[in-house]
Every structure is written in structure tokens, then in C-alpha cells.
Amino acid sequence: MDHNVVSNMALSNMPVDVKEGRMMYKRIECKDGFSMSVQAGTGHYCDPRDEVGPYNSVECGFPSEYEELIIAYAESRHEPTKSVYGWVPVGVVTTVIAKHGGMIDGTVPDGVAPLKGSESD
């Protein structure tokens, strides 16, 4: 991966964990306890398939529970918590985050709104 890409991502508060030349975003955790992986880049089911975005769709994976808003994108609908979800539109991912009270931890690729959960109930 180009050093300038990693440097620019670090400066913009993006993840800098690089595995096998690909960016890896930290699993998101939402206020209500829901969590899932949200990834994008070369080697992931997303659009565009590059390391910079902004992305129109992303790859989600291994949600902590069944989530009806993304089930149509599952590779394995009969095992929703053990599945990868390809080419999920970023608007759908943002809606999932909002539905679960916003993010309290984790990172998302450029294009997904990183809605933060409020600290008060």
C-alpha cells in the first residue's frame, strides 16, 4: 500500500491497521450492543474496490444478531451472524447504525456516516 495513502488516512482519523496490504476497519459497536464488521478496499465486496473511496457500497460481516436491513445482502441467510454481506449500500449501513443508537466504538470506511451514539440515555 502506498505510504501516502496510509499517512493521509491516519491524519483523517481513519484506521491504519494494514493486513496483507489492505486497510482493516475496527468492528463497530452500537449503543444498544449491536456490532458488526464494516470493510472496504481491494479484496472486499465493495464499490469502488480501492483503498481510498469514498465508497458507494461496503462489505459487512458477522453481525452480533440478525439484522433485517442487511439480510438481503448475506452470503448465507440461514447463518446471519456467521455471514459476509457484500455490496451493502452505504445508506443502508448508516441506517443500521442509526437504528441501533449510533456508534460507541469502531471505524467505518469513507462514505458511511459515522453516527455517534449519545452518552446519555
N, C-alpha and C positions, 0 to 999 in steps of 0.2 A: 504494500500500500504506500502511496506517495506520502512522504513525511509532512508536506504542506497540508494535505487533507487532514491528517491526524492532528496537527497543530491547530488548524482552524476549528476543528470540531471541539478540541479541548478548550479553546478560547470562548466558544459559544455555549459552554456548559453541556456539551454532548459527551457521551461515553467515550472512553479511549481504550477500552478493553478490546484488543485485537487478537483474534484467534484464527490461525490459518489464513491470515491476510484479510479477514473480514471483521467489520465492526460488530460488536455484540452489545446490545442494549440491555440494561438491567431490568429484570422482571418487574412489571408494575404491580403495586398493591394498592387497592382502593379502600376508602374509608369503611365500607361495610364488610371488609375481609376478602372480597373477591380479588383474585390475582391471575395474571397470565403473562406470557412472553409476547412481546411485540418487536419484530425484527424486520429489517430491510437492508438491501445491499446485494452485491453479487452473490449468487448461490442461495438466495432466498426467493420465495414466491411473492414477488412484489413488482411494482411498476413505478418508475424505471428500475432496471436491475443494475444499479451502480451504487457507489458508496457515498454519494453526496445529496441526492434528492433535489428538490422536495419530491415526496412520494405521493402518488395518487392512490395506491393500494399497498398494503403491507402484509407480512406473514404473522399470524398469531399462533400461539401454541399452548397446549397443556393448561387450559383454564382450570381454576380450582373447583369449578362447578359448571353444570350445564348452563349455557347462555343462549337463549333463543335468538338473539340478534345476529349471532355469527354461525349458527349451526349449519346453515345452507352452504357454507364455505369449507366445512370439515372434510378431511380425507376419510375419516372413519366416524360416521354419525352414530354408530352403536357404542362407541367408546369416546364420548366427547371430552373427557378430561385427559385422555391419552392421545389426542389427535393434534395434527397440524392443520391450520386453516389458511389456505392460500388465497392471495389476491383479494384480501378484505379491504373494501374502500375505506379510506382514512376517515370519512364522515361517520361510517358505521362504528369504527373503533372509538372515535370521540364520543359518540352516543353511548356506547357501552361504559366508558369511563364515567360519564355524567350520571348514568343510571345507577352506578354503584357508589355515588357520593364523591367522586373525584379521586385523584391520586394522592396517596400519602407517601409513596416511595416509588422509585424506579425512573426509567427514562424511556422516551418514545422517539422514533425517527421524525425527521422534519416532514411536516405535512399533517401529522396527528397533533391535535391541540392538547397540550399537557395540562388539562384541567386539574387544579389542585383542590383537594378536599379541605373544607374548613376545619379548624382545630376545635371549634366549639360545636356542641350538638344543637 
